[in-house]
Amino acid sequence: MNGYLALCIAIVAEVIATTALKASDSFSRWWPSVITLVGYATAFYFLSITLRSVPVGVAYAIWSGLGIVLITAAAWMFYGQRIDLAGLVGMGLIIGGVVVLNVFSKAAPH
């Protein structure tokens, strides 16, 4: 499996798990708790596959950067959480950093 495909699966699984974590109400609700545990297990499994071919620093930068942006979007959609202009600018900088790392850095495999 392609390392970046595995990383995308890991990120999506982590976003689902984190979104369900809030819904689990400190693991007091059954189904959101199960989704959280399965999601994190899936995320770490696919992250381990990613690390076979993608440097750990690059993988983690992408994982955390895109995770922040996607979790914020999920919180907005499902929980009505708002983000202000400073937050949007910060997320834009995160996305920009991920792009720079992948397009211009020699740390990322091309």
C-alpha positions as CSV (number, residue, x, y, z in Angstrom):
1,M,0.0,0.0,0.0
2,N,1.2,3.5,-0.8
3,G,2.4,5.3,2.3
4,Y,0.5,8.5,1.6
5,L,-2.7,6.5,1.1
6,A,-2.2,4.8,4.4
7,L,-1.6,8.2,6.0
8,C,-4.9,9.5,4.6
9,I,-6.8,6.5,6.0
10,A,-5.0,7.1,9.3
11,I,-6.0,10.8,9.4
12,V,-9.6,10.1,8.5
13,A,-9.8,7.4,11.2
14,E,-8.3,9.7,13.8
15,V,-10.7,12.5,12.9
16,I,-13.7,10.1,13.2
17,A,-12.3,8.8,16.5
18,T,-11.7,12.3,18.0
19,T,-15.2,13.4,16.9
20,A,-16.7,10.4,18.5
21,L,-14.7,10.9,21.7
22,K,-16.6,14.1,22.4
23,A,-19.9,12.3,21.8
24,S,-18.8,9.5,24.1
25,D,-19.2,11.8,27.1
26,S,-16.1,10.5,28.9
27,F,-16.7,7.0,27.6
28,S,-20.2,6.9,29.3
29,R,-22.0,6.3,26.0
30,W,-21.5,2.9,24.4
31,W,-21.5,3.4,20.6
32,P,-19.4,6.6,20.5
33,S,-17.0,4.9,22.8
34,V,-16.7,1.9,20.5
35,I,-16.2,4.2,17.5
36,T,-13.5,6.1,19.4
37,L,-11.6,2.9,20.3
38,V,-11.9,1.3,16.8
39,G,-11.0,4.6,15.1
40,Y,-7.8,5.2,17.1
41,A,-6.8,1.5,16.6
42,T,-7.3,1.9,12.9
43,A,-5.5,5.2,12.8
44,F,-2.4,3.9,14.5
45,Y,-2.4,0.7,12.4
46,F,-2.4,2.7,9.2
47,L,0.1,5.2,10.6
48,S,2.5,2.2,11.3
49,I,2.1,1.2,7.6
50,T,2.8,4.8,6.6
51,L,6.1,4.8,8.5
52,R,7.4,2.0,6.3
53,S,7.9,4.5,3.4
54,V,7.4,8.0,4.7
55,P,9.8,9.7,7.2
56,V,8.4,9.9,10.6
57,G,8.8,13.7,10.8
58,V,7.0,14.2,7.5
59,A,4.2,11.8,8.4
60,Y,3.6,13.4,11.8
61,A,3.6,16.9,10.4
62,I,1.0,15.9,7.8
63,W,-1.0,13.8,10.4
64,S,-1.1,16.6,13.0
65,G,-1.6,19.5,10.5
66,L,-4.4,18.0,8.5
67,G,-5.8,16.5,11.7
68,I,-6.1,19.9,13.3
69,V,-7.9,21.4,10.3
70,L,-10.3,18.4,9.8
71,I,-11.1,18.1,13.5
72,T,-11.9,21.9,13.6
73,A,-14.2,21.4,10.6
74,A,-15.9,18.4,12.2
75,A,-16.4,20.3,15.4
76,W,-18.0,23.1,13.5
77,M,-20.3,20.7,11.5
78,F,-21.3,18.4,14.3
79,Y,-21.0,20.5,17.5
80,G,-21.6,24.0,16.3
81,Q,-18.2,25.2,17.5
82,R,-17.1,28.4,16.0
83,I,-13.7,29.6,14.8
84,D,-12.6,33.2,14.6
85,L,-10.4,34.9,12.0
86,A,-7.2,34.3,14.0
87,G,-8.1,30.6,14.1
88,L,-8.7,30.5,10.3
89,V,-5.4,32.3,9.7
90,G,-3.6,29.8,11.9
91,M,-5.1,26.8,10.1
92,G,-4.1,28.4,6.8
93,L,-0.6,28.6,8.1
94,I,-0.7,25.0,9.1
95,I,-1.9,23.9,5.7
96,G,0.8,26.1,4.1
97,G,3.4,24.5,6.3
98,V,2.3,21.0,5.2
99,V,2.5,22.1,1.6
100,V,6.0,23.6,2.0
101,L,7.2,20.5,3.8
102,N,5.9,18.2,1.0
103,V,6.7,20.3,-2.0
104,F,10.0,22.0,-1.1
105,S,11.6,20.1,1.7
106,K,14.2,17.4,1.0
107,A,12.9,15.6,4.1
108,A,9.8,14.5,2.1
109,P,10.4,11.7,-0.4
110,H,9.5,12.8,-4.0
